[in-house]
Amino acid sequence: MTLTAPTPKLLWLCALVWLCVHGVAFTDFREFKVLLTSWTEVVLPLDKQFLYSSPWLAMLGRALAPLLGPSLSYATLCIAGLGLLGFSLHKSLLRSCGPDKVWLAWLLLMSTPLPMVLLQWVGKSDSYLLAAWLLMRLTNRQAVHLALAMVMVLCHRELALLILSLDALLARRLRPAVLVGAAVGIGMMAAYHHVILDRVPAGRVAYAAQGQWSIPLGNLTMWPAMLACSLSWAWVPFIAFCKPKWLDAALLVTCLGIAAMTLDFTRIFVLLSLPWLLQLTQRGTLAAAQAIQKDRRWVLVVALLATLPSAQLVNFKITGSRIFENIDMLNSIISHAR
């Protein structure tokens, strides 16, 4: 492995280091099992009823559970979602950056909080949401656009609409099939909430509005953490290589403002802003490749930024590595196995 350019070996090494530094975390498994056993009743507590607005994983789980059981269905869906996202993201980076620069693009993306959001929120439908959007960008087939837009809404109704809106703004085009697919997804969600379920569950917006301005004000009191955790170490290469424009500043402020309305600040910011982050990555990759040609030590800088410890803002708290929790979990599994 040389240092003249990033290679697959360097990327896998950085990914391994990242996992050893940050660890992984799982979420919503208990709620997943509840949703499998009760499809027509609102049985989740108020603070978890937003999951009824993200029924995609539960729909797939109900199809798999008779064969695999709840636990194995959960694990299968999590692994499949991450695999599908990795495939679609690699295809997207290949198209935008080319085969000679795709590994550099991956390293730049690793310096963002995207890996933390995906691997410390395992169990959310985030991977399917982003994979559907990325696959949509890789084809011009209207029927596929319609189906994928519908899937996005079923994964996360509010984020899907925001991501599709940002994508249309950056691409400066509206895809009619996407609008139809989103409308179908919203219709399916309305039918699920008002016809199938015994009562209408509390949505994300209603839950966030309960305390009026308590959530955004709580986040804003930690504005340095908001800025630091929004892009993590990607601030360095994006400023160095991307030559930010006024549109970038406007998009950053908009995404920060929307994410500040939520408790999962960093996660929502990254998912919402991915169309913009990918555009920055494309611009940054081209400039970084030129810098590496002049001074190959830039490869070490980019690799270091991709593996440095990072953190996220959740529930007005800064959280980081889960590696000690992972070690405790493994010790518990080993002890029970004995």
Number of C-alpha atoms within 10 A of each C-alpha: 9 10 14 16 19 26 18 13 12 20 18 13 14 20 18 13 15 20 18 15 18 23 20 20 18 13 12 15 16 10 16 22 19 16 23 19 13 12 18 14 15 19 16 16 11 12 12 16 19 19 24 24 22 22 23 20 24 26 14 14 24 19 13 18 18 10 10 14 14 21 14 14 23 24 16 14 21 21 15 14 24 20 15 17 23 15 14 21 19 18 17 18 20 16 12 18 19 15 13 13 20 23 24 29 27 19 27 26 22 25 27 24 24 21 19 26 24 22 18 21 18 24 22 25 24 25 25 26 26 26 22 24 24 21 19 20 13 13 10 10 10 15 11 17 26 22 19 25 27 25 24 29 28 27 27 22 22 18 18 24 19 16 21 22 15 19 20 15 13 14 10 8 9 13 13 12 18 22 17 16 23 26 17 19 23 19 14 14 20 14 12 19 20 12 12 14 16 14 14 16 22 19 18 18 12 12 16 17 13 10 10 11 11 13 19 20 14 17 24 16 11 14 14 11 19 23 15 17 25 28 23 24 24 25 16 16 21 23 12 13 19 20 13 13 8 8 10 16 11 11 15 18 12 14 21 22 15 15 24 22 21 24 19 18 26 30 24 21 27 25 24 26 21 19 23 20 21 18 15 22 29 23 19 23 27 17 17 25 22 14 15 18 13 11 12 17 14 20 23 16 12 23 21 15 23 27 22 16 15 23 20 26 22 15 14 21 16 15 13 16 21 16 16 12 13 16 12 11 12 12 12 11 11 10 9 8 7 5
